[in-house]
Amino acid sequence: MGLAEEIASIPLLDHHVHGALKDPLDQAALESTITESDRPPAPGVSSFDSPVGFALLRFCAPLLDLDGEVSRAGYVERRLELGPEEVNRRLLRASGIATYLVDTGFNSDGLLDVAEMASAGAAETHEVVRLEAIAQRLLTEEIPSAEFAHALAAELEQSRTRGVVGTKSVLAYRAGFDIDTTRPDDAALRAALDRQRARTTRIDDPVLLAELLWAGIDLGLPLQIHTGFGDTDLTLHRSNPSLLTPFLRASEASGTPVVLLHCYPYHREAAYLAQMFPHVYFDVGEALNYAGAQSRQIVAESFALAPFAKQLFSSDAWGPAELHYLGALLWRRAMTRVLGEWVDDGDWSEAQAHRVVAMVASENARTVYRI
């Protein structure tokens, strides 16, 4: 099989993804879900007039029996006519994603759950739990501060027994990486919990956030950390993964894999960290969707430094199933172009390219998550 044919057909393991939306979407609702901004658009601005919007109309329309030149109104009309269940089924199954590791911790109401993603996508599914969501629930249950660390560890261990394959931190959104990530002592943790309870149950105290990182490390399952590009909750320069270097040095001896998610525009820094630290891995995730036709440059840059066993595939799709499909399609198109050029130029052999495709498509993730 040629390289292009292999990339087009190889089953993918999407190691970081969210559920697809269950409800119908009118044009305004669909546009609001294909941007990371939570702000209303400026007058005359449409999310369809963007890299992801162009890719959506071009590549998703044929799966809904439409021409790739369909208008946005025509696309939305057809989507509503088919209904969300059929749209999800068509797009998820066309993606070629065979396995989803589903993050269930973000706005999961209205999304397909882990079992429903398996059914709609005809795929294997596993769950990844969000550390801040677990901590928030423990706070609302009024666990005494002196018992919090034990309760958190017990909750995480229970997650493992029910088949959870990883944990995730959204430290980037809550405080940024330029905080002290030293493991807190008991007194510091109790003080942080008291401060947190006095303000809000939305976990944002830096000491408590550091405790959650270490709870994930102690569990031993892969710890995903959002880095780089994201919504308006974060301050971008504070999500540069190089700021996590002290934590990565301190956690190295644990052997717990740390997986840096998304990374753009700091994918070079993430690749450096993946080269330096044996327990660090990375992806370029949702950046491919939002870069559209330019995603091939991001893919090329992601291969510039790190060992090829350190990069994983993900879509980080949340909401419309178009993002699950495009995450896979744009990765396949970028890999075909980038690796194909390197083979044609004599920089790589075709056998080497086939090997790297298989590694990033699923093999690396199966090793990291022990699937």
C-alpha positions, 0 to 999 in steps of 0.5 A, a space after each residue: 500500500 502506498 503512503 497516501 493510501 495508508 494515511 487515508 485509511 489507517 484507524 486513528 486513536 483520538 487520545 483527547 476529545 469531547 462528546 458530539 452535541 446531541 441537539 439540533 443547531 441553527 446557523 447562529 448556534 453552529 457558528 458559535 461552536 466553531 470558534 474558541 471565542 465566547 464573545 459575540 462576533 463583530 458586525 459582519 463577521 461570520 465564523 464560516 469566513 475562517 480557516 475552520 469554516 472554509 474546511 467545514 463547508 468544503 469537506 463536511 458537505 459531501 457527507 451530508 449529500 451536498 456539494 462542497 460549494 454549498 452556501 452556509 444557509 444551505 448547509 445548516 438547512 440540510 443539517 437540520 433536515 437530517 437531524 443530529 443523530 444522523 449527522 453525528 453518525 455520518 461524520 463520526 464514522 467517516 472520520 476513521 477514528 477507531 478509539 476515543 479517549 473522552 474528556 468528560 469534564 467540560 460542559 458535558 450536558 448536551 454532549 454524547 457521553 462515553 457510551 453514546 460516542 462508542 455507539 454513534 462512532 462505531 468506536 472503542 471509547 475510554 474516559 479521561 477525568 478532569 482533576 478540577 471537576 473532581 475537586 469541585 465536587 468534593 468541595 461542594 460535598 463539604 469534605 473537611 480540609 484535613 481529609 481533602 487530600 485523602 478523599 481526592 486520592 480515593 476518588 481518583 483510585 475509584 476512577 481507575 477501577 472503573 476503567 478511566 485511562 487518564 486525568 487532565 488538568 486545566 491549570 492554564 485556564 485557572 491560573 497559568 503555568 507561572 505559579 509555584 508547582 511545588 507539592 504543597 504541605 498539609 498546612 499550605 493545602 488546608 489554607 488553600 482550601 479555606 481560601 477557595 471555599 471563601 470565594 467560589 467552588 470554581 477551583 482557581 487557588 494556585 496551591 490547590 491547583 498544584 495539589 491536583 497536579 501532584 494527585 494526578 502524578 501520584 495516581 500514575 495514569 497519564 496526566 494531560 495538561 492543556 497548553 497553548 491555544 484555548 478560549 478567552 478564559 486563559 491568558 495565552 503567554 501564561 499557557 506556554 508549556 516551557 513554564 512547566 519546566 520546574 514541575 516536569 523536572 520534579 515529576 520526572 522520577 515518578 515515571 507518570 506520563 505527562 501529555 501536553 495538549 494542543 500546544 500551538 503556538 508553543 508546539 516548538 517548546 512542547 517538542 523540546 520538552 518532549 525531547 528533554 524529558 522521558 515522561 513528556 509527550 505532546 500533540 497539536 490537537 485542535 490547532 489543526 481544525 482552526 488552522 484549516 488549510 494551514 494545518 500542514 505547516 503545524 504538522 511539519 513543525 511538530 516533527 522538527 525536534 521531538 522523537 517520533 514516539 513522543 507525538 500523539 494524534 488528537 482532535 480535541 473536538 467539542 460539540 459539532 461532529 464536524 470538528 471530530 471529522 475535520 480533526 482526522 481529515 486535516 491531520 491525514 491531509 497534512 501528513 500526506 503532504 508533509 511526509 510525502 514531500 520528505 519521501 519525494 525529496 529523499 530525506 525519508 524513506 517510504 518505510 520510515 514514513 509508514 512507520 511514523 504514520 502508524 506510531 502517531 496514528 495510534 501506537 504511541 497512544 496505546 503505549 502511553 495509556 496502556 490500551 
